[in-house]
Amino acid sequence: MSALLLEFGPDIWIGEGPVVPFFPGFPYPTRMAVIRLSDGSLFVWSPVALSDGLKGEVDSLGPVRYLVSPNFLHHLFLGEWKSAYPNARLFASPGLRKRRKDLIFDGDLADAPDEGWAADLDQVLVHGSFVMTEAVFFHRASRTVIFADLIENLPRDWFGGWRAYVARLDGIMEPNPGAPREWRASFINRRKARAALGRILDWPIERVLIAHGKPADSNGKTFVRNAFTWLLGP
């Protein structure tokens, strides 16, 4: 039986989730990350659907202590993870408390890491959009930066017909990854967005982990720069 969690770097694993619909007719692949912190506990980023097999593999790595949503779109499976791990602390991305009033959150993501994971992870909120704010994380041990929807890199054959044309036009497909064009247009305060991106590019990035599409396991800083030419310029 194949593993459901695959090692992406030192103390970081990825798990593929189900395909979920986003806008009518646009199915999206999903991916989560599990990070083992220096105290042995686990930080779970953007959790996907929880099966018995996945739970068993997660439990073999350590106790789940933090459940994190990077933006208010990545919330579908938070409830089932919180039920499975009632002692884990649940953290909301900006705007998620209003969207998921059925969940009780223990904290909110900010421009600085919570003290529980500050020794292992850095983070920044990418402000500037009137639509959505995303928290971007950096795992020091693996030199991995973690994006949810600010970088999408879907395979060229993922969509068919007119949907493939729209996705290419949207700028979210290989070999030209990035944020969807309509989200880019929502960044009316690009000064704030560039400031956040500047902090991200100051990190010693080697790998880039994303929720939707092919990640980068080398030349990470170049990958990020190329994905943000819409913000930085050519």
PEURPE-V713915 format. One record per backbone hydrogen bond with DSSP energy under -1.0 kcal/mol. NH is the residue of the N-H (numbers start at 1). CO is the residue of the C=O. If there is no record, write none. Layout:
BEGIN
<<NH/CO> <NH/CO>>
END
This chain:
BEGIN
<<6/14> <8/12> <9/12> <12/9> <13/34> <14/6> <15/32> <17/30> <20/28> <22/26> <26/23> <28/20> <32/15> <33/45> <34/13> <35/43> <36/11> <37/41> <40/37> <42/63> <43/35> <44/66> <45/33> <46/68> <55/51> <56/52> <57/53> <58/54> <59/55> <60/56> <61/58> <65/42> <66/42> <67/89> <68/44> <69/91> <74/71> <75/73> <78/75> <81/77> <82/78> <83/79> <84/80> <85/81> <88/85> <89/65> <91/67> <92/107> <96/93> <99/95> <100/96> <103/100> <106/90> <107/90> <109/92> <117/114> <118/114> <120/117> <121/117> <122/138> <124/136> <126/134> <127/125> <130/186> <135/70> <136/124> <137/146> <138/122> <139/144> <140/120> <143/139> <144/139> <145/207> <146/137> <147/209> <152/178> <153/212> <154/172> <158/155> <163/160> <165/161> <166/162> <167/163> <168/164> <169/165> <170/166> <171/168> <172/167> <174/154> <176/173> <178/152> <184/180> <185/181> <186/183> <187/184> <188/186> <189/128> <193/189> <194/190> <195/191> <196/192> <197/193> <198/194> <199/195> <200/196> <201/197> <203/200> <205/203> <206/143> <207/143> <208/216> <209/145> <214/153> <216/208> <220/206> <223/219> <224/220> <225/221> <226/222> <227/223> <228/224> <231/228> <232/228> <233/229>>
END
